[in-house]
Amino acid sequence: MRTNTTPSRRKMLMLAAAAVTTGIIPILGHTDDDSHEDYDSDGKYASGNNTTFALANTGLTANIVVIGGGMAGVSVAKYLRLWGGAGIKVTLVEPSLTYTSNIMSNLVLNNTRTMSSLAYGYTSVATKYGVVIKQAAVQSINTTAKSVALSDGSTLAYDRLIVAPGVDFMDAYGLTQSDYENKTPHAWRAGPQTELLRTQLANMSNNGTFVMTIPKAPYRCPPGPYERACLVADFLKNYKGSASKVIILDENASIQAEVDNFTYAFNSIHRGVIDYRPGVTNIQINPDTKVVTYTDQLLVSQSINAQVVNPIPPHRAAGSAPGSWLANAGLNNSSSNGVPDGRWCVVDVLSYESTAVAGVHVIGDASSCGLPKAGHVANQEAKICADAIIRIAGGQAPDSGPVANSACYSPITASTASWLTAVYQYDASTRRMAIASNGGVTSGARATEAASITNGNFRQMNTWFNTLMGDTFS
Ligand SMILES: Cc1cc2nc3c(=O)[nH]c(=O)nc-3n(C[C@H](O)[C@H](O)[C@H](O)COP(=O)(O)OP(=O)(O)OC[C@H]3O[C@@H](n4cnc5c(N)ncnc54)[C@H](O)[C@@H]3O)c2cc1C
């Protein structure tokens, strides 16, 4: 018998977004209405150092450049200033004027949320904390000269560099970047592709077939694809006929997160609509005819005529393709089964300093550290990294036992949700983060998932989301 979420667990999830390893309480609230009127001709936020927040005079000094204004980059920029004080100069380099949250973006597909409700600006981090915003893309890193070259032709010098650029999507299944943008959107970075996929769903005829693919782990947001399948199934059966189909082609051998709740959702809540097919290989997609072919678990070739195809391709640290800026700096030193694959940046999880390049830290989805690739986690990694850099600036060693929390809500229908949470701790034997239970790292420990899928979880999800985004952008 499935039971309700306990009050203590609920409280833990609410507080999770605010959890920090150093015990400093973050400021809550969020903004999504920035006017961006205050950028000067260099793309710098004009009121950059006029903080409305009283920063401490710690006596510490450092010149930090952060690449990427997403969940990890904005969090680290804000907390470096908040904890490090006025002498820690922080410049955040980001090409976009606003950030669109991936979190909650699956709810755009069934019209529960709008894209504009997911937009966050940089005014708060600039005006409250004095982070200098530079609107540009990083094009190269000179790790010897300690400088970055930007798309506007300027260069920025740094004492320490923090790299938080998120992910790039690889050409896969016979598709190109142009196919993702125009015909078969992955929508795994919220933006125009999310709108395209929403329109394609809205235009599906009755009782049609939607096919989505899931790449081998590690990928961004482990429960996210299964969440999307549930929301699409909910939308199709309510608006496009109960004989509609959502076929999930998973390159993994099994569901990667919230196994109990997604299994229940597939077999009960969305029974007859969701058809989950794990362990598939050789996926090929024709972006024009929408014919999908693959080899199933029994090594039999299969073919599906789909109406809409949503491939989530394998991804890698942004800029890590051969010849690109992050790869040229030598930061993408990960391996898969002992073979270098150049997809992720391995870090020392006590400080998030790259194991390949001294003085450069990598946080968020681009890093490889034992933590899942998630926005909540990116915010946590940012705080551990900020704390370590401040300690280093003060002549100390980083904290030797960092702890991080991961929490995630997953909508299952337009009004119900599940959740997942875990505490991660430094594992000295592997020098990575691992799930902790009973006060220490425990081999085989799993994240805890909600005891049931409820309306209450859905309401709490919005509180969790607003808290996390407020802690990051406000
Ligand atoms: C559909 C979906 C649902 C999700 N749901 C959840 C959820 O419920 N909970 C959760 O915790 N996570 C969720 N995630 C995952 C979460 O969104 C990511 O893990 C998180 O955004 C990673 O943060 P990041 O800072 O590493 O990357 P991002 O947030 O992607 O930010 C990277 C930033 O770097 C910038 N950048 C890139 N290249 C450069 C360059 N050369 N120069 C300067 N800037 C650059 C980009 O413009 C971008 O703003 C979800 C993801 C998806 C796709």
The ligand as an SDF file (V2000), in Angstrom:
LIG
                    3D

 53 58  0  0  0  0  0  0  0  0999 V2000
   13.1630   19.4550  -19.3230 C   0  0  0  0  0  0  0  0  0  0  0  0
   14.1260   19.6300  -18.1740 C   0  0  0  0  0  0  0  0  0  0  0  0
   13.6520   19.5720  -16.8710 C   0  0  0  0  0  0  0  0  0  0  0  0
   14.5310   19.7400  -15.8060 C   0  0  0  0  0  0  0  0  0  0  0  0
   14.0340   19.6600  -14.5400 N   0  0  0  0  0  0  0  0  0  0  0  0
   14.8680   19.7950  -13.4930 C   0  0  0  0  0  0  0  0  0  0  0  0
   14.3610   19.7040  -12.1600 C   0  0  0  0  0  0  0  0  0  0  0  0
   13.1730   19.5030  -11.9280 O   0  0  0  0  0  0  0  0  0  0  0  0
   15.2490   19.8700  -11.1420 N   0  0  0  0  0  0  0  0  0  0  0  0
   16.5630   20.1110  -11.3500 C   0  0  0  0  0  0  0  0  0  0  0  0
   17.2950   20.2660  -10.3710 O   0  0  0  0  0  0  0  0  0  0  0  0
   17.0800   20.1680  -12.6060 N   0  0  0  0  0  0  0  0  0  0  0  0
   16.2680   20.0140  -13.6720 C   0  0  0  0  0  0  0  0  0  0  0  0
   16.7700   20.0820  -14.9540 N   0  0  0  0  0  0  0  0  0  0  0  0
   18.2410   20.1880  -15.1530 C   0  0  0  0  0  0  0  0  0  0  0  0
   18.7680   21.6130  -15.0410 C   0  0  0  0  0  0  0  0  0  0  0  0
   18.0730   22.4910  -15.8780 O   0  0  0  0  0  0  0  0  0  0  0  0
   20.2540   21.6600  -15.3720 C   0  0  0  0  0  0  0  0  0  0  0  0
   20.9100   20.6280  -14.6860 O   0  0  0  0  0  0  0  0  0  0  0  0
   20.8680   22.9990  -14.9740 C   0  0  0  0  0  0  0  0  0  0  0  0
   20.3100   24.0210  -15.7370 O   0  0  0  0  0  0  0  0  0  0  0  0
   22.3830   22.9880  -15.1130 C   0  0  0  0  0  0  0  0  0  0  0  0
   22.8910   24.2480  -14.7550 O   0  0  0  0  0  0  0  0  0  0  0  0
   24.2030   24.8160  -15.4760 P   0  0  0  0  0  0  0  0  0  0  0  0
   24.4590   26.1460  -14.8570 O   0  0  0  0  0  0  0  0  0  0  0  0
   25.2650   23.7970  -15.4910 O   0  0  0  0  0  0  0  0  0  0  0  0
   23.7610   24.9960  -16.9990 O   0  0  0  0  0  0  0  0  0  0  0  0
   22.6820   26.0050  -17.5990 P   0  0  0  0  0  0  0  0  0  0  0  0
   21.6310   26.2710  -16.6000 O   0  0  0  0  0  0  0  0  0  0  0  0
   22.3080   25.4260  -18.9170 O   0  0  0  0  0  0  0  0  0  0  0  0
   23.4740   27.3590  -17.8280 O   0  0  0  0  0  0  0  0  0  0  0  0
   24.5850   27.4300  -18.6900 C   0  0  0  0  0  0  0  0  0  0  0  0
   24.7610   28.8880  -19.1270 C   0  0  0  0  0  0  0  0  0  0  0  0
   26.0450   29.0310  -19.7390 O   0  0  0  0  0  0  0  0  0  0  0  0
   25.9180   29.9100  -20.8470 C   0  0  0  0  0  0  0  0  0  0  0  0
   27.0280   29.6490  -21.7750 N   0  0  0  0  0  0  0  0  0  0  0  0
   27.2180   28.5760  -22.5810 C   0  0  0  0  0  0  0  0  0  0  0  0
   28.3440   28.7350  -23.3070 N   0  0  0  0  0  0  0  0  0  0  0  0
   28.8880   29.9230  -22.9480 C   0  0  0  0  0  0  0  0  0  0  0  0
   30.0400   30.6670  -23.3660 C   0  0  0  0  0  0  0  0  0  0  0  0
   30.8890   30.2030  -24.3110 N   0  0  0  0  0  0  0  0  0  0  0  0
   30.2840   31.8740  -22.7880 N   0  0  0  0  0  0  0  0  0  0  0  0
   29.4430   32.3660  -21.8350 C   0  0  0  0  0  0  0  0  0  0  0  0
   28.3410   31.7170  -21.4090 N   0  0  0  0  0  0  0  0  0  0  0  0
   28.0670   30.5100  -21.9790 C   0  0  0  0  0  0  0  0  0  0  0  0
   24.5440   29.5780  -21.4280 C   0  0  0  0  0  0  0  0  0  0  0  0
   24.0470   30.6510  -22.2200 O   0  0  0  0  0  0  0  0  0  0  0  0
   23.7240   29.3280  -20.1570 C   0  0  0  0  0  0  0  0  0  0  0  0
   23.0780   30.5080  -19.7120 O   0  0  0  0  0  0  0  0  0  0  0  0
   15.9120   19.9520  -16.0510 C   0  0  0  0  0  0  0  0  0  0  0  0
   16.3850   20.0120  -17.3600 C   0  0  0  0  0  0  0  0  0  0  0  0
   15.4990   19.8560  -18.4140 C   0  0  0  0  0  0  0  0  0  0  0  0
   16.0200   19.9350  -19.8230 C   0  0  0  0  0  0  0  0  0  0  0  0
  1  2  1  0
  2  3  1  0
  2 52  2  0
  3  4  2  0
  4  5  1  0
  4 50  1  0
  5  6  2  0
  6  7  1  0
  6 13  1  0
  7  8  2  0
  7  9  1  0
  9 10  1  0
 10 11  2  0
 10 12  1  0
 12 13  2  0
 13 14  1  0
 14 15  1  0
 14 50  1  0
 15 16  1  0
 16 17  1  0
 16 18  1  0
 18 19  1  0
 18 20  1  0
 20 21  1  0
 20 22  1  0
 22 23  1  0
 23 24  1  0
 24 25  2  0
 24 26  1  0
 24 27  1  0
 27 28  1  0
 28 29  2  0
 28 30  1  0
 28 31  1  0
 31 32  1  0
 32 33  1  0
 33 34  1  0
 33 48  1  0
 34 35  1  0
 35 36  1  0
 35 46  1  0
 36 37  1  0
 36 45  1  0
 37 38  2  0
 38 39  1  0
 39 40  1  0
 39 45  2  0
 40 41  1  0
 40 42  2  0
 42 43  1  0
 43 44  2  0
 44 45  1  0
 46 47  1  0
 46 48  1  0
 48 49  1  0
 50 51  2  0
 51 52  1  0
 52 53  1  0
M  END
$$$$
